[in-house]
């Protein structure tokens, strides 16, 4: 992905969003492994 023509501020936001996306994916995987999140992203809390 090229970031030509993107301002410094936009580049910073892109980096921040990529970091946040990686963190959220990691958190979602942890929840899924603990059985607290089903496939599709819905909470598994309250299931029998």
C-alpha positions as CSV (number, residue, x, y, z in Angstrom):
1,X,0.0,0.0,0.0
2,X,1.5,3.3,-1.1
3,X,1.2,6.4,1.1
4,X,2.2,8.9,-1.5
5,X,0.4,12.1,-1.4
6,X,-0.6,11.5,2.2
7,X,0.1,14.2,4.7
8,X,2.2,13.6,7.8
9,X,-0.9,13.8,9.9
10,X,-2.7,11.2,7.8
11,X,0.3,9.0,7.9
12,X,0.3,9.2,11.8
13,X,-3.4,8.3,11.8
14,X,-2.8,5.4,9.5
15,X,0.0,4.1,11.8
16,X,-2.2,4.6,14.9
17,X,-5.2,2.8,13.2
18,X,-3.0,-0.1,12.1
19,X,-1.6,-0.5,15.7
20,X,-5.1,-0.4,17.1
21,X,-6.3,-2.9,14.6
22,X,-3.5,-5.3,15.5
23,X,-4.3,-4.9,19.2
24,X,-8.0,-5.6,18.7
25,X,-7.3,-8.7,16.6
26,X,-5.0,-10.0,19.3
27,X,-7.7,-9.3,22.0
28,X,-10.4,-11.0,19.9
29,X,-8.2,-14.0,19.5
30,X,-7.5,-14.2,23.3
31,X,-11.3,-14.0,24.0
32,X,-12.0,-16.7,21.3
33,X,-9.4,-19.0,22.8
34,X,-10.9,-18.5,26.3
35,X,-14.3,-19.4,24.9
36,X,-15.7,-16.0,25.6
37,X,-16.3,-15.1,22.0
38,X,-17.9,-17.1,19.2
39,X,-17.0,-17.1,15.6
40,X,-18.5,-14.0,14.1
41,X,-17.6,-11.8,17.0
42,X,-20.6,-12.3,19.2
43,X,-20.1,-12.8,22.9
44,X,-20.5,-16.4,24.1
45,X,-21.6,-15.3,27.6
46,X,-25.0,-16.7,28.7
47,X,-24.8,-19.8,26.5
48,X,-25.4,-23.2,28.0
